[in-house]
Amino acid sequence: MIKKYILPLIISAIIIVNLSGCSNGILKKSTASIITSSMQNKESKSKDSTGADSNKQINSDIQEKNHNKSTPETNTDIKILKDTKKNEVSKKRKVIVIDAGHGGKATLEKEPIAPGSTVMKEKDVGGAAGVSTGTPEYVVNLNVAVKLKNYLSKAGYKVIMTRTSNNESLGNIARAEVGNKTNADLVIRIHADSFTDSSAKGASMLVPDGVGYSKDISSISKKYGRIILNTLVSRVGMKSKGIITRTDLTGFNWSKVPVILIEMGFLSNPDEDRLLSSDSYQDQIAQGLFKGIQKALLGAES
């Protein structure tokens, strides 16, 4: 309000002085006082405004400083979290090929037993059958393979099956190529055993012995095979027949990636035949193999 009326008051005072010819000191003093008061009010407002702006700037600087101080810690935490998740994913995304042995149709066409070999062997002789139940081996093999796939997939592994039905039949070179082309971390071949002596029982693990392509992966295959077999027999409570090295298996000799073959028990043994044909026992085997695979692969990383 003072600012609004100050100029008219000054002008009025000057006019009065001039009209009256008055040199009255009181009037001059009054005019000067009004002018001084106006200037002081203006200066005071300017100081208040400047002080408020300064306070705002100081608060802003403090906030920015605090923000900049916490940002590196926040970024570090985010990086650690991302790296942790990346490591978890990299472990879980290992590639496992499950090869359910045999198929619904025997393929007696022959193929080389090893790269460059002149020795020929049938692609698929058909497999065994349960002495008591009559269940074909290829049915038991696929049932366990599917259950194992489910456990591995839920744990985050990438799982590839060489066959998904009992109508499929393929040679052992073709089975080995599935693992080679996908650069699998492990190929596990699922089989059941048979013998002329019906008392024979227990699980065994077959591993390659360095023929053909398997020269580079026979050692790691044996290591994996031993861990997986020990885990399986311990969890299921079956008899172990140990590790058996083989030079005459086409699927081994053509493999460029770690490969093992589990013989889950004897279909020629009446008791084991009945067990192997039951859904619950097949699930126990699948769980045992799953735990063994996890232990073997994670142990190899550490």
TAHU-V398606 format. One record per residue. RES is the residue in three letters. PHI is phi as a letter, one per 30 degrees, with the letter a starting at -180 (NA if undefined). Layout:
((RES PHI) (RES PHI))
//
This chain:
((MET NA) (ILE d) (LYS d) (LYS d) (TYR c) (ILE d) (LEU d) (PRO e) (LEU d) (ILE d) (ILE d) (SER d) (ALA d) (ILE d) (ILE d) (ILE d) (VAL d) (ASN d) (LEU d) (SER d) (GLY i) (CYS d) (SER c) (ASN e) (GLY d) (ILE d) (LEU d) (LYS d) (LYS d) (SER d) (THR d) (ALA d) (SER d) (ILE d) (ILE d) (THR d) (SER e) (SER d) (MET d) (GLN d) (ASN d) (LYS d) (GLU d) (SER d) (LYS d) (SER d) (LYS d) (ASP e) (SER d) (THR d) (GLY d) (ALA d) (ASP d) (SER d) (ASN d) (LYS d) (GLN d) (ILE d) (ASN d) (SER d) (ASP d) (ILE d) (GLN d) (GLU d) (LYS d) (ASN d) (HIS d) (ASN d) (LYS d) (SER d) (THR e) (PRO e) (GLU d) (THR d) (ASN d) (THR d) (ASP e) (ILE d) (LYS d) (ILE d) (LEU d) (LYS d) (ASP d) (THR d) (LYS d) (LYS d) (ASN d) (GLU d) (VAL d) (SER d) (LYS d) (LYS d) (ARG d) (LYS d) (VAL c) (ILE c) (VAL c) (ILE c) (ASP c) (ALA d) (GLY d) (HIS i) (GLY a) (GLY d) (LYS b) (ALA d) (THR b) (LEU d) (GLU e) (LYS c) (GLU b) (PRO d) (ILE d) (ALA a) (PRO e) (GLY i) (SER d) (THR c) (VAL d) (MET c) (LYS b) (GLU d) (LYS d) (ASP a) (VAL d) (GLY j) (GLY i) (ALA c) (ALA b) (GLY d) (VAL d) (SER c) (THR c) (GLY i) (THR d) (PRO d) (GLU e) (TYR d) (VAL d) (VAL d) (ASN e) (LEU d) (ASN e) (VAL d) (ALA d) (VAL d) (LYS d) (LEU d) (LYS e) (ASN d) (TYR d) (LEU d) (SER d) (LYS d) (ALA d) (GLY j) (TYR d) (LYS d) (VAL c) (ILE b) (MET c) (THR d) (ARG b) (THR b) (SER b) (ASN d) (ASN c) (GLU c) (SER b) (LEU b) (GLY d) (ASN d) (ILE d) (ALA d) (ARG d) (ALA d) (GLU d) (VAL d) (GLY d) (ASN d) (LYS d) (THR c) (ASN h) (ALA d) (ASP d) (LEU a) (VAL c) (ILE c) (ARG c) (ILE c) (HIS b) (ALA b) (ASP c) (SER a) (PHE a) (THR d) (ASP d) (SER d) (SER d) (ALA d) (LYS a) (GLY j) (ALA c) (SER b) (MET c) (LEU c) (VAL b) (PRO d) (ASP c) (GLY i) (VAL c) (GLY i) (TYR d) (SER d) (LYS e) (ASP d) (ILE b) (SER d) (SER d) (ILE d) (SER d) (LYS d) (LYS d) (TYR d) (GLY e) (ARG d) (ILE d) (ILE d) (LEU d) (ASN d) (THR d) (LEU d) (VAL d) (SER d) (ARG d) (VAL d) (GLY i) (MET c) (LYS d) (SER c) (LYS c) (GLY i) (ILE c) (ILE b) (THR d) (ARG b) (THR c) (ASP c) (LEU c) (THR e) (GLY d) (PHE d) (ASN d) (TRP c) (SER c) (LYS c) (VAL b) (PRO e) (VAL b) (ILE b) (LEU b) (ILE c) (GLU c) (MET d) (GLY l) (PHE c) (LEU d) (SER d) (ASN c) (PRO e) (ASP d) (GLU d) (ASP e) (ARG d) (LEU d) (LEU d) (SER d) (SER c) (ASP d) (SER d) (TYR d) (GLN e) (ASP d) (GLN d) (ILE d) (ALA e) (GLN d) (GLY d) (LEU d) (PHE e) (LYS d) (GLY d) (ILE d) (GLN e) (LYS d) (ALA d) (LEU d) (LEU d) (GLY d) (ALA d) (GLU d) (SER d))
//
